[in-house]
Amino acid sequence: MTNKFGFWSIILLGINTILGSGIFLLPGSFYIALNEKGVFPTLIVIATVLSISLCFAEASGIFEGYGGPYIYVREAMGEFMGFQVGFMKWIISFLAWATMAVAFADLLVAFLDIGHIPYIEKILAGLLIITLSYINFLGVELTKSLNNIVTLGKMVPILLFVFIGIKYIGKSNLTFIAREPKVLITGFVDPILILFYAFTGFESIAVAARDMKAPLKNLPKGIIIVMIGIITLYLILIFSILGISGKNIEPDSYHIFNAAYLLLGPLGGSFFSSGIIVSIIGINIAASFTSPRSIVALSQKNTMPEFLSIKNKYGTPGAAILLTGGLSLLIILIGNFNTLASFSVFSRISQYLLTCIAVIIFKKRGIKGSLTLPGGYLVPIIALITTGILFYNYLIYIITVFLIFFFIGKYFYSHDNNK
């Protein structure tokens, strides 16, 4: 138990899992669209992620094994659908890790002005994945300590920016809602993807439940506290940046850095930028810990090779760590941050929707855990409706990604059962 994550370590892990590349790499086009289209699309994103995360919080109070959404869907819909979600969760986890490693490399290259070195972004992203995989291999205690230190350290420049910048919120030229209903989401879709990506990661908090103290008690509270804190922080950051910059925003810039230099001056801006790089290292630390645990859950149920769940002498699933890290290394060769982030969002939607449906099924069966959301089926229904509103423009992409993962997963599942 001494090597397990306690309540406050769970909080810090949750912050580290979410607070990172997405919010800091929101393009200037997002802030321009926000000024033009109003805040309604942003509120839809918040309503969606909050209602989905509440569903995860309720489910995490019922089950405490490795896997998170894999366990929830398996218990609600059967072994096959559970495997599909678990397999998809694992693929998404190393895809997301690769995305965040690329984000770290892009920012570090820009900060150090070393873009002239051939393949430097790929090299830095690869070195980060290798280093964190090795640290994770050496034990939970080392990863937990590093996670806690980096999370607390990265909050200093962020809170400094928020403390000074909050007074600029009232100076932004925002409208609550666009005059023409058709432009509420249409014309705002690409920035919406990156904003939604900025909130993702909460589903990974429960994946490693077995490495946490009293998970049935601590995880539901931890997920809710983390999400409320992240939502509040993101809103202050976004509206502060709009107030600081006004309409002087370049569409292709990562405008939070420009706003930091305007607000804090050259020295303060450099300090803030350094803090953001540390922040993205932090979210990579969290990914290195949670990603391998996704496949461990499948291995423990004998739907993936048994050796993936065997722990090494340090008490960590060494084979799963090496496999997940290796695949993340391959993914960094595929594309840039925006491409990988968009694909990451498309990949996550199915497991979000299936988890919300699983919560409805648990309620219908009378299965209760340490947390019961008020309103009966209201919260999961809100999650389903707002997700549909938000992503109707991308329906064909979401279905395509789901089918690709489904048939790949079906092959592995059938192959395993035919042995």
LINCORSUL-V441343 format. One record per residue. PHI is phi in radians with two decimals (* if undefined). NEAR is the number of other C-alpha atoms within 8 Angstrom. Layout:
[[PHI;NEAR] [PHI;NEAR]]
This chain:
[[*;4] [-1.18;3] [-1.61;7] [-1.67;10] [-1.33;11] [-1.42;8] [-1.01;10] [-1.29;7] [-1.19;10] [-1.13;14] [-1.03;12] [-1.16;12] [-1.09;13] [-1.09;14] [-1.07;11] [-1.16;15] [-1.24;16] [-1.82;13] [-1.31;13] [-3.03;14] [-1.03;13] [-1.02;12] [-1.20;10] [-1.42;9] [-1.87;9] [-1.05;13] [-1.26;12] [-0.99;13] [-1.07;10] [-1.13;12] [-1.19;11] [-1.11;11] [-1.12;11] [-1.11;10] [-1.13;11] [-1.47;9] [-1.65;14] [1.59;14] [-1.55;12] [-1.00;11] [-1.03;12] [-1.13;9] [-1.16;8] [-1.13;10] [-1.04;13] [-1.13;9] [-1.05;10] [-1.19;12] [-1.19;12] [-1.18;9] [-1.18;12] [-1.14;13] [-1.12;13] [-1.14;12] [-1.11;13] [-1.13;14] [-1.08;14] [-1.13;15] [-1.15;11] [-1.21;14] [-1.48;15] [-1.88;10] [-2.17;9] [-2.25;10] [-1.50;11] [-1.13;14] [2.17;17] [1.00;16] [-1.04;14] [-1.04;14] [-1.15;13] [-1.07;14] [-1.26;15] [-1.06;13] [-1.23;9] [-1.56;9] [-2.17;10] [1.87;9] [-1.09;8] [-1.12;9] [-1.17;10] [-1.07;15] [-1.06;14] [-1.00;13] [-1.18;12] [-1.12;16] [-1.14;12] [-1.12;13] [-1.07;13] [-1.15;12] [-1.06;8] [-1.06;11] [-1.15;12] [-1.39;14] [-1.14;12] [-1.14;12] [-1.08;13] [-1.08;14] [-1.04;13] [-1.27;13] [-1.17;15] [-1.13;14] [-1.08;11] [-1.02;13] [-1.12;13] [-1.05;9] [-1.20;9] [-1.13;9] [-1.09;12] [-1.16;9] [-1.16;7] [-1.58;6] [0.96;7] [-2.11;8] [-1.13;9] [-1.31;5] [-1.36;6] [-1.02;5] [1.02;6] [-1.12;11] [-1.09;11] [-1.14;11] [-1.12;8] [-1.14;9] [-1.08;14] [-1.15;11] [-1.09;8] [-1.11;9] [-1.10;15] [-1.10;9] [-1.09;8] [-1.23;11] [-1.09;12] [-1.14;8] [-1.09;10] [-1.11;14] [-1.08;11] [-1.43;9] [2.39;11] [-1.16;11] [-1.07;8] [-1.16;10] [-1.12;12] [-1.07;10] [-1.12;8] [-1.11;9] [-1.05;14] [-1.11;11] [-1.13;8] [-1.15;12] [-1.08;14] [-1.13;9] [-1.16;9] [-1.33;13] [-1.28;10] [-1.08;9] [-1.15;11] [-1.15;11] [-1.17;8] [-1.09;8] [-1.06;12] [-1.12;12] [-1.09;7] [-1.44;8] [-1.45;13] [-1.08;10] [-1.23;7] [-1.55;12] [-1.00;14] [-1.20;6] [-1.60;9] [-1.36;12] [-1.71;8] [-1.65;9] [-1.94;10] [-1.23;7] [-2.58;9] [-1.19;12] [-1.21;4] [-1.79;6] [-0.96;6] [-1.16;6] [-1.72;10] [-1.04;14] [-1.98;9] [-1.02;7] [1.50;7] [-2.14;13] [-1.18;9] [-1.13;7] [-1.05;12] [-1.06;12] [-1.05;11] [-1.19;13] [-1.12;13] [-1.08;11] [-1.02;12] [-1.08;12] [-1.61;12] [-1.26;9] [2.08;9] [-1.07;12] [-1.19;11] [-1.44;11] [-1.05;16] [-1.51;11] [-1.07;14] [-1.74;15] [-0.96;14] [-1.20;9] [-1.64;8] [-2.17;11] [-1.33;11] [0.74;6] [-1.08;12] [-1.12;13] [-1.57;9] [-1.45;11] [-1.14;16] [-1.01;15] [-1.12;9] [-1.10;12] [-1.07;16] [-1.15;11] [-1.08;9] [-1.07;11] [-1.19;11] [-1.10;8] [-1.12;8] [-1.14;12] [-1.05;9] [-1.07;8] [-1.09;9] [-1.10;9] [-1.10;8] [-1.11;11] [-1.05;11] [-1.10;9] [-1.30;11] [-1.13;15] [-1.08;14] [-1.10;14] [-1.19;13] [-1.19;14] [-1.62;9] [1.08;10] [-1.81;6] [-1.52;5] [-2.24;11] [-1.56;8] [-1.01;9] [-1.65;7] [-1.58;8] [-1.57;11] [-1.32;13] [-1.08;10] [-1.28;10] [-1.07;8] [-1.11;11] [-1.11;14] [-1.22;12] [-1.14;9] [-1.40;11] [-1.89;10] [1.45;9] [-1.02;7] [-1.17;7] [-1.15;10] [-1.12;14] [-1.16;9] [-1.09;9] [-1.12;13] [-1.06;11] [-1.09;8] [-1.12;14] [-1.18;13] [-1.10;11] [-1.08;11] [-1.05;16] [-1.30;14] [-1.07;10] [-1.05;15] [-1.22;15] [-1.23;14] [-1.07;13] [-1.07;12] [-1.15;13] [-1.12;15] [-1.46;10] [-1.41;13] [-1.04;14] [-1.12;14] [-1.17;14] [-1.14;18] [-1.45;16] [-1.04;14] [-1.05;14] [-1.18;14] [-1.14;14] [-1.15;10] [-1.68;7] [1.08;8] [-1.77;11] [-2.44;12] [-0.88;7] [-1.11;9] [-1.11;7] [-1.23;13] [-1.81;13] [-1.31;9] [-1.56;9] [-1.44;8] [-1.19;5] [-1.60;8] [1.45;8] [-2.05;12] [-1.31;15] [-1.01;11] [-1.12;10] [-1.13;13] [-1.14;13] [-1.15;9] [-1.14;9] [-1.13;11] [-1.09;13] [-1.10;8] [-1.19;9] [-1.09;13] [-1.07;11] [-1.19;8] [-1.13;10] [-1.11;14] [-1.45;7] [-1.37;6] [-2.85;8] [-1.56;8] [-1.07;10] [-1.07;7] [-1.12;8] [-1.17;12] [-1.15;13] [-1.10;11] [-1.15;8] [-1.08;12] [-1.13;11] [-0.99;11] [-1.24;12] [-1.40;10] [-0.98;9] [-1.08;10] [-1.20;11] [-1.11;9] [-1.10;10] [-1.18;9] [-1.17;13] [-1.10;15] [-1.14;9] [-1.06;12] [-1.10;13] [-1.04;10] [-1.13;9] [-1.06;11] [-1.10;11] [-1.10;7] [-1.45;6] [1.38;6] [-1.47;7] [-2.20;9] [-2.13;10] [-1.34;10] [-2.28;9] [-2.13;7] [-1.18;8] [-1.23;6] [1.56;6] [1.11;7] [-1.48;8] [-1.03;8] [-1.10;14] [-1.11;14] [-1.19;9] [-1.04;10] [-1.06;15] [-1.15;10] [-1.20;8] [-1.16;12] [-1.11;9] [-1.10;8] [-1.10;7] [-1.23;10] [-2.03;8] [-1.12;7] [-1.20;7] [-1.94;7] [-0.98;8] [-1.12;7] [-1.20;8] [-1.12;12] [-1.11;8] [-1.08;8] [-1.09;10] [-1.07;10] [-1.14;8] [-1.06;8] [-1.12;10] [-1.06;10] [-1.28;8] [-1.12;8] [-1.10;12] [-1.08;9] [-1.09;8] [-1.13;9] [-1.13;11] [-1.15;8] [-1.07;8] [-1.15;9] [-1.33;7] [-1.62;5] [-1.14;4]]
